[in-house]
């Protein structure tokens, strides 16, 4: 099957492209489109004007393009998909007995026609939709959704009939919530209802959008010749009107303003914006990506000019000044748009899940904004926050998704605390854990009695956020060691990591542990699912080694008088720490050993007997022991790794769990910290100062909670409906040992037992077979793919540069197919890519093909 490239926004310097939407059917779109075309051709005599009808229904002889050819023969016209039945396009397409074109095919054909027009030189193109804003396309999706990737500015034809004011405003709001720019409103002047007067004031005062009205066309008469003559005169008069001159002048100016702004943004941003994680001394305006819009998995970015440079360079060629930008020429059959699609390879810093510009989430946000705005939350409740808390707790207890297996079976978590982002959510979690541990072990707090400061246990290189408290939970590293107030508090274990290398999955043992393995450096497995079979592995050699290592470490720390208030882990994957896949058995063992080692963790203090659970109090697993266990699932949770909770891979549960990023599907910031009743009880007191005195003005803001609720429900619906079965089937085949293409022997209805990824096993296998002096290791899980490139200069960690060449090649795009690229991020020598939860198999295949080429080019350049 031919792979269709991602849709590109249509923007050329000299071709002004506008989409004509109607507030309803039968409002005069074609009549006003004819007037627009004739007026544009008259006012810009040396330029071409064209009319495109992507989808038309009804007899061909009555089609809109034929109407324009009849009354404006100087206009180039085309209909892409014509159906004879005069009904909604989705019904007409089904009744036609022809293959129904997908939305992607229709968008591709529109882009092809627009490109042909752009190649002919300066001009205008008006793209007229069918029916109303939400009239279905042939595939059944609404037009407003189908055409959105093109991001064409809109001329909205209002309804001049009774009820037309409401129809027009509703149409406008539907377009606005989907990110369309409505540049002008046109409608007929109707004397009785005078909708044009009301709408002119409404749009002008509230939105700054000009509204122009024209006389109604002449009534139809039986004599065909007379009817044609009257309508021809109407078109001549209307196309010469001051109203049309003003409308087109406005549209022309808006087109130029849009391009000028886009081309000046990088320079203006360079002077104005202080970017995160950016060394500005090395930043030039040419390195700043200008994003015009985003839809689905793709940004629409200002395209660099054509270049002949190869992927061996680590920087992209800077674009020339606007005056030197390529202009359309008549010999180029497919000129470059100023915008091109860029696959969002980092999922916008790990937040994007349901696709950029999701109407579903935009409507959820608009609903909550309209119903609540923001309301204070102290000792208050509103439906979005309560419903979200209930949904998260239910999901983590196994009450959401298909069968609940992917959510885990956490019997501990019972309370939800809202904050604004993952870093502050982590700080809340630490406050909760430390207070609970202090109460259990009888500390005075803050080292007042010289007992020493309380720390956390964690993993080496883990990172939990950029606020000061969250930074202190990580060992010194590139992100925090130069922060003046940073003071790392804790101990961080070395740990084994998992990668695919040269035909096998490898668990690499850290040097500190190898003496327990007889000097052995790694364990080998035939599949990733075997690595994640922690229950079986726990009974073997590795389980015993991990337990010995962890116990001996805790004993040594206890002998030093160290005390700890929490164990904090990122389940399965360390994100900012280098996109490292941690052996899940090690994390499972660490949690279990800590929970039974209270005698080693309280420093000089002993657990207070009145705060310890009775022998039978913890039968339900709800009371924390040893240390409160915090799972930082800000990155790994909510289906990022293929399951509702990444903790389900470990088979152990958290006492405190932090969730953000995917929580709102990539739309607005929000974080929720979940805690057990035993943690919650540590703050109960007659003294108000013993309460958890933490919060921010926008705690549990209704917009974020409603969006998050919709996100969680949608992802659970996707799981239940088998939306990822195409990817899970790959894993099932691998686990069952079946050859590619055979029916999996394992049921796809067992999410607890299935370890899967949207990135194909074939690609992972291919990349892992690349020479070891180029490819260090690969792994893929859920929506994440990580490739660790071998260092070329010995540099390691965040400052490594081995991945830069591949990153640059992805940004450049593939030669001959450079109309889209991949916008990615690197963590030192590791390049990672992240799909969204709605990314399709076709998109994954396209990105994998581009990545193959980038890797081969980078390898050849070494």
N, C-alpha and C positions, 0 to 999 in steps of 0.2 A: 504494500500500500504506500502511495506517495506521501511523504511527510510534508505537511503544510507548514510553512514558517509562521512564527507568531505574528499576529496582526500589528501593524505599525500605525501610529497616528499620522495623519496625512497633512503635512505642512511643507509647502514649497514657498520659496521667496516670491516668485512672480505669479503663481497660480493661487487665487483666492478660492478656497473651497468652503461652501456653506451647506449645512443640512437643513432642509425645510421640513419641519414637523407641523402637524396639525393638532389643534386642541381636540378635534373629533373628526370623524369621517364627514364628508360633504360640507366642509367649511370653506372650500375654495382654494385648496392648496395648489392645484394645477393651474388655475386661472392666475393666481398671484405669482406662481413660479414662471409662467409665461411672461408676465409683465416684468419681473425681475430680469429674466434673460434678455428680453428685447431692450430694456433700458440699459443694461450693462453693455450690450453690443453697440448701442447707439452712442453712449458716452465714452466708451473705450474702442474707437473704431478700428484701431490697429491691432487689437487683441481678439483672441477667440473666446467665445462663450459656449459652454456646453451644459447639457441637462442629462442627468442620469436617474433612472428609476430602477433601483435594485430589484424590487419585487412588485409585480403588477398582477391584479386579478380582473377577470372580465374578458369579454371578446377582444381579440387583438385589434380589430378595426376601431375600437373605442378606447384604446390604450392611451395613457397620458403622453407618451413620447410622440405618438402620431398626431395628437392635438397640437403639440408644440411645433412639429414639423409643418403642420398645415398653416398655423398662424405666425410662425416665426421660422421660416425656412433657412434663415441665415444661422440658426443655432444647431450645433452638433448634438444629436440625441441618441440615447441607447437605453433599452430595457434589458436587464440581465436574465431575469426569470419571469416568464409570462405564463399565467395559468388562465384557462378559458372560463372557469367557473367564477362568477361574481360573488364570492364569499370571502371570509377571512383567509389569509394566506395559508394557515396551517391546515384548514379543511380543503382548500383548493389543491394544495400539494398532495394531500393524501388521496384525493379523488382523481388525480391526474394519471395514476398508474405509472408515473415516472419516479426515478430515484430522487429522494428528497435531499436537497443540498443541506449540508451542515452550516451552522453559523460561520465556521471558519472558512468554508468554501465561498460563501457570499462575501465575506470581508476581503478575501483574497481577490475576488473578481472586481470589487469596488476599487481596491488599491491598484489593480492592473489598469483599469480604465483611467483612473485619476493620474497614474504615472504617464500614460500615453498622452493625456492632455498637457501635463507639465512639460513633456518633451517637445511639444509644439510651440512653446514659448509662453509669454505672459497671457493671462486671461482669467476667466471666471468659470467655476463649476458649481452648479446647484444640484444637490442630491436630495431627491424628494422621497419621503417615506410613504407608506401605505396606511390609510386609515388614521387612527389616533395614536397617541404616544405609546400606549400599551397594547396596540394591536399585535397579535402574535406573528412571528416570523414563520417560514415554512417548517422549521424544526419544532415550533411551539413556544420558544422563548419570546419574551416581549421585545418589541423593537428597541425600546429604550435600553434594554440590557444588551441586546445583540450588537448594536452599533456603537456602544460605549467605548470599546478599545480604539476606535478611530479618532475619538475626541474632536469631532468636527464642531465648530461653533454653529449656533442654531439661529435660524429665523423661524420664529413661532407664528403660525397663522392662527389667529384667534377666532373664536366663534361669535358671530354677530347676531345669532338667533336668541330666542328666549331661553334662558338658562346658560347662555354662552359665557357670561362673566365667571360663573363658578367653574365651568369646564376649562376655560382658559387658565385661570389661576391654578386649578388642580393640575393641569398639564405642565405648567411652569414648575410647580413644586416637585412633581415627579422627576422632571429633568434636572432640577437643581440638586436634589438629594443624591443624584447619580453623578454629579460632577460636571454636567454640561454647562457651557457658557451660552446663555440665551442673549444674543446681541441686539435683537430687534424683534418687535411684535408688529405684525401686519394684520389688518382685518378690514372688512367692508364697512362703509358708513351706512347704517340702517336707521331710518328716521324714527321708527317707533320705539325701539328698545335702547338705542343710542349706547350700546355697549362700548363703543370706541371712546366715548367721553370718560366713562368711569375707569376703563382700563388704562387710558392715558395717564390719568391722575395716579392710579394705583401703582403702576409700574414705574412711572417717573419719580414719584415721591419716595417709594419704598426701596426701589432697586436701581434707580438711575438708568433704566432701560427705555429708549425711545419707542413710542407707539405711533405708527402712521396708519392712516386709513385712506381707502380709495372708494370711489362710488361703486355701488353694486353693478355687476355686469348686466347687460340688457336681458330682458326676459326672452326665453326661447320662443320662436315663431315657427309655424308649420312649413313655410316656404324656406327650403334649405339655402337657396342663394341669398335670400334676404337675411336669414339668420347668420350666415357666414359674414355678410357685409357688415351687419351691425356689430358683431363681435370683433371683426377686424378693426373697425373704427375705434371701438372701446380700447383695444390693445394699443393702438397708435396714440390715442390721447393719454392713456394712463402711463405709458412708457415715457412720455414727454413731460410728465407732471413734475412739479417741484417736490412732491412727496417722494417720488422714486429717486430723484436726484439726491435728496437728502439721505435717504436710506442707504443708497449705494456708496455715497461719500463716507458715511459713518462706517459701513462695513469695510471699506477700503482702509480707512484710518485704523480701525481696530486690528485688522490683519497686520499692518505695518507695525503698530504698537506692540503686538504680541511678539513678533520676531525680534524687534529691537530690544525688548525687555529680556527675552531669553538669551540673546547674544551678549547682553551686558551683565547678566546675573553673576557670572563667575568672578568678574573683576570687582563688582560691587560687594559680593560676599567676601572676597579676599580682604577687602578693606574694613569690613563690618563685623564678620562672624568670628568668634573664638570657637574652633572646632574641638570636639572630644577626641581623645587619643590621637592627636595630630601634632607633629613637630612642625610648627609654622615656619621655622627657618627654612625648611625644605619644601614648603608648599608654595606653588605658583598658581595663578588663576587657571592655567591650562589643565591642571590636575584636578580641578573641582568638577564633579559631575553635576550637570544641570538637569534636574528631573522636572519635566513638564506635568506629568501625571503618572498614575500607576493603575493597573487593572490586572486582576488575577495574579499570576506569578511574575509579571513584567512591569518594570519601569518604562516610561517613554522618555528617553534622554536625548539631549542635544547631541547630534552625531558629530564626531570628528571628521575631518575631510579624508578622502581616500589617501592611503599611504602604501608604500611598497616595503616598509620595514618589516622585519620578521620578528618572531616571538623571542629571539635571543636578546633583544633589548628589554630592559626592565622598566622602561617608561613609554607611554604612548606619545605619539607625535602631537605637539600642540597644534590647535586649530589656527588657521590664518585669521587675520583681522576680517571683519565683515565684508569689507570691500573686495577681498580676495576669495571669498567663498564661491564655490562653483555655481554658476547660473545655468538654468536649463538651456539645452540646445536641441535643435530639431533633429539632429542625427543620433541622439541618445534615446533608445527605445524605453529606457527605464531609469530615469534620473533619480538621484538620491533625494529622499525627503530630508528635511532638516532634523527630523526626529527619527529615532529608531528604537525598537524594543530591546531592553536589557533584562535578562533573567535575573531576578533578585536572589542571588546565590547565597546570601547570608540570612534570608528570610527577614530582612530589615532588623539585623541584630537580634535574631531569634524570636521575633514577636509574631510574624505573619503566619496565619494558619488557614483562614478561610478565604484568602485571596484579597488582594488590594481592591479597594473600591467596592466592597461587598454591599449590595443594596440591602441585604438582610440585616447586616449590622448597622448600616447607616439609618435604616428605619427604626431599629431598636434604640439607637442613640437619640433620634429625633423624637420618638415617643416619650422617652424618659425626660428629655429636655423640655418638651411641651407640657408634660404632666407635673413635673417636679421642679425643673431647673436644678438647683442644689438646695438641699435642706440639711440643717445640722443633725448630727447623729447621736450626740451624748444622751443617753437614756431615752432614745426614740427608736422607732422602727418604721421602715417602709418596705413595701412588697419586693422591689428588686433586690435589696440587701438580704432580706430574710430568705427569699426563694433561692438566691445564689448560695448562701451558707448551707441550706438544706441540700441543695443539689450536689455541692462538693462533698459534704460529709457522706451523703448516700452513695456517691460514686466511689469514694475511697473504701466504703464498707462492702463494695461489691454489688451495690444496688442499681448500677447504671450500665449501659452498654449491653452487648450480646452475652448473656450468661453471667456477666459480672466479673469474669475471670481477669480481664485486663485491668480492672480497677483495684484488685487486691481484696483483702478481707480485714482491713484495719478496724479492730474493735476498740482501739484506744481513743481516737480523735472524736471530740464531742463539741468543741467550741470554736467559733470563727472570730478572728480579730482582723479588721480591715486597715490597710494602709495604702500608700500611694505607689510604691514600686518595690522591686525585689530586694534592693539593698536595705531599705527601711523595714521591709517585712522580715529580713534576717535579724536586724537589730531588735525588733520586737521579740523574735524567737529567742534570742540570747538573753534578753531581760527576763523572759518567762523561765527559761531553764536555770539561770543563775539563782533566781529567787527560790525556786523549788529546791535546788541543791543546797543552798544556804540554810533553808529551813530544816532540811533533812540532816545535814551534817553539823549544824549548830555554830556556823561561822559568825563572827561579829560583822563581817562585811567590809569591803574596801581595804583590807589589810590593816585595820586600826590597831590590832594587838600584835603587829609584827609577824603575823603568820605567813605573810607572803601573798602575792596577788593570785587571784583565781584565774585559771586559764581554761581553754577548751582543748579537746582532743580532735584532731582532724587528719587530713591527708596532705602530704607534701605537695606544694604547688596549687592547692585548691584556692579558689578565690570566690568571695561571697558578696562583693559589692564595693562601691566606691565611697560610701560614707565612712566616717572615722571609726565608728564602732564595728562595722562590718569588716573594715580593713584589719582591725586588731585581731580578728579571728583567723587571719592568714599569716603564714610565715613571711619573713622579709623577702621581697621580690621586686621585679621591675615596676609593678603597679603601685607599690606603697613605700618602698624604702627611702624615697626622697620626699615623702610627705612629713612635714616637720613634727606633727603631733602623733605620728604613727608609733605604736608600741605594741608589737606582736605579743599576744598573751596566749601561750599554749604550747602544745607539742604536736608535731605533725609526722605521722608514720610514713615511711617508705612503703611502697605497695607494688604488686605485679600489674602489668598492663597487657592488653590483648591486641594483637594485630594479625592480619593475614599477610603471609610472606611466602612466595615461591611454592604455592600449592598446598599450604597448610595453615591452620590457625595456631598461633603461638602465644603462650602465656609467658612473658618475660619476667624472670624473678629478679628483684632488686638485689644489688650487691650485698646489702646488709643481711639478707636472708639466706644467702647461698650456702653458708656454713651448715645450715640445717638440712640442706638438700644434697650434701656430699659434694658441693662445688658445682652442682648442676645449674645451668643458666636459664633453662627454659623447659616448659612442658608443651607437648604438641598434641593437637586435636584435629580430627577430620572435618569438623563442622563447628560453626559458632553455636549451634544449639547444644552441642556436647559441652561446650564451655559453660553455658548457662544452666546445665543440669546440676545445679548446686547441691541438691539433696543427695544425689548419687556420689558426686565428687567429695562431699563432706566426709563420707565414710572412708575415703582413701588417703593416700600419702599426703596430698596437698592440704587437705583439711587439717591433718595433724600438724603439719609444718606451720601452717598459718596460726593455729592455736598456740603452739609453743612460742612462736616469735612474738605474738601479741602479749601473751602472758608474761614472758620474760621482760618485755619492754615496760609493761605496767609495773612490774616488781621493781625494776631499776628506778623508775620515776618515783615510786613510793618511798624508796630508800633515800632519795634525794629530798624528801619532804614536799614534793610537788603536790598541789591540789587542783582539782578540775571541777568545773561546773556543768559541762555538757560535752557530748560527742556530736560533732557536726559533720555531715557528709553530703556530697552531691551524689545521689544514687547513680551508679553505673558509669556515668561520663563526667569528667572534669571539663567544663566548658572553657572559660577564660584562661584556665591553667594550661591550655595547650591542646584541647579537644582530644583528651586521652580516655580510652576505654579501659576502665579499671576491672580487674577480675572480680566478678560479682561474688564469688565464693569468699574472697578476702574481706569484702565489706560485710557480708553476712556473718562471717566468723568474728569480725571486730565488734559488731553490735552484740552478739551473743556473749562474748567474753566480757565485755564491759558491763553488761547487765548482771553478771554474776560475780563481779569483782568490787563490790562496795568497799571491802576492807582495804583496797589498794588505792582508792580514788579520793578520799576525803582529806588528804593531808594528815595533819596531827589530830584532826577531829574524827570522832567515830559517829556512825549513824545514830541519831536519837531514837531510842526504842519507841517513844510515843509517836514517832512519825513514820516508822516502818510498817509496811503492810503485815497484817496477821498472816498466819500460815495459809489460810484459805482465802485471803482477800484478793489475791491476784489470779484466781482461777480463770477469770475472764480476760486476763492479759491487759487490763486497762490501767494498772498502777505502775509507774516507772520504778525501775530498780537500777542500782549501780550509778548511772548518770542518766539524766534526761537525754534522749536521742533526738536530734534535730535532723530532718532530711530537707536539704535545700533543693527543692524541685522547681525552682524558678525557671531553669533552662530545660531540665529533663522531663518534667511532668506534663500531663495533659496531652498525651498521644505524640509528643515529640519523638519518643523512642518506640512508638507503636502501641503503647498501652496508656490507659487513663493515668496510672501512676507508675513511675519507674521503679518504685519500691517493690512492686510485685515481682520483679526479677530476682530480688534478694530473698524473698520469703520471710522477711522480718519487717516489723512495723515501727513507725516513728511515734514518739510522744508529742513531737511538735513538727509540723510540716509547713513549708513556705511555698506559695504558688503565685506566679505572675506571668509576664511575657505572653505565652499562648492563651492565658486566661481570658483575654479580651479579643482574641483572634487577630491582633495586630492593629487595633483601632485607637484605644485610649489607655493611659496608664492606670493600673490598679494592682494591688497585691492583697492576698488573704493569707494570714498565718493561722493555721489550725492547731488546736491543742487538746490534750486529754483533760478529763475532769480532775485527775490528780495534780496536774500542773495548774489548772485553774484554781484549785482549792488553796494553793500556796499563797494566794493574794487575798483570801477572805480574812477579814479582821474587823474589829470595831473601830479601828483607826483608819481614817480615810487615806492617810499618807501611805498606808500599806497597799493601796490599790495599784493597778498597773497604770501609772500616770504617763501615758503616751497617747499621742493622737495628732492629727493635723486638721486644718480647717475643712478640708474636703474629704474627711473620712467617710467611706462608704458612699461616695457621690453616686446619685441615682443613675446618671448616664453610664458610668463605668459598670455598675452592678447589672444594669439591664443588658448591656452589650455582652458582659461576661456570661450572664445567664443564657442568652441566646447562643453564644459560642459553645458553651458546655453542652447544651441540649443538641445543637446541630452536630457536634462531633460524636456524641453518643448515638444519635440517629444514623450517622454515617457508618459507625461500627456495626450497629444492629442490622443495617440494610446490606452489609457486605460491600461497602464502597471501596475497600482496599483489598478485596479478594484477589484481584489481579496480581498484586504484590505478594500477598500471603501465599498464593499458590506456588510462587517461586520457592519460598522457604519450605513449604510442605513437600515439594518435590525433592528438595535437597535433604530434608530430614528423613524422608522415606527411602531415599536412595534411588528414586525413579529417575529415568533419563528425561532430559528436557523434552517437553511436549506430551509426556504421558500423564494420565490422570493421577493426581496425588492420592496415595493410599491413606493419608492422614486427613481426618475431617477438618474442614476449615472453621468449625464451630468451637475450637478449643483455644481461645486466645491466651490462656494461662500457659499453655505448653508450647506456643509458637513464638519463635524468634524470627522476625522478618524485617525487610527493608524495602522501600520503594526503589532503591538503587539495585540494578539487576545483578544477580550472582555472576553472570558472564562478565560484566564490566569489572566487578571486584576481583575476579579471578585473573582477568587480563592485566589489570593494573598491578596486582600483586606479583605477577610474573616478570615485570620489568626488571632490568638488571639492578642488583643491590647497590651499586655505586650511584644509582640515580633514584630508585624508589626504596625508601626505608621500610614502609609498611602501610597497610590500608585497612580500614574497617568501615562497615556500613551497618546501621541499625535504625529502624524506623525511618525518619525523614532525613537522617544525617549521614553524610559521607565525608570521611577524613582521609587525606593522603599525606603521609609524612615523607617529604623529600629528603634524600641523603644530603648532608651538608657538604658544600664544596670548599669551605674555608675553615671548617672546624667550629664555627659558631653554632650555638645551641640555644634553645629557649626562645623567648619573645624576640630577641635581637637577631635570630637567625634569618638568613636571606635566601635560602634555597628555593622557596616557593615563589619568589617574585617573578621569575620568567614565565611560569605557567599562569600566574595571575595576570600578567601583561598580555599574554597570548589570548586568554579568555576575553579580556577587555577589548582587544583588537578585533576579535571575531575571526572566522575562518576565511581565508582568501577565496573569493568567488561566492561567498555566502555571508558577506560582511554586513548585511542589513540588520543583523541582530547579534548581540553579544551576551556575555555573562558578567554581571557585576558581582564580584566576590570579595572576600576578606581573607587575610592570612593571619595565622598565629605563629610567628617565627618561621620555622621550616615546614609548617603544616598548612596546607590549603584545604579548607573545608567547604562543602556545599550543603545547602539545606533546602529541602523542598517544603512546600506548604502541605497541609492536610487535604487540600483539594487539587493538588498538582496531578495532572493526568499522566498516564503511561506514555502517551505521545510526547509530552513535554520532557519527561525524563529521558526518553530515547534521543531526543534532539540534543539535550544538554550533554548526555554521555558521548554522543558523536563529536560534538565540539570539543569536549574535554579530551577525548582520545587524540584528536589532532594537536591540541595544545601541548599535551604531554610528549608526544613524539617530536614536535618541533623543539621543545625545551631540551629534550634528551639529546637531539642531534646537535644542538648549539653548545653543549658542554664540551 
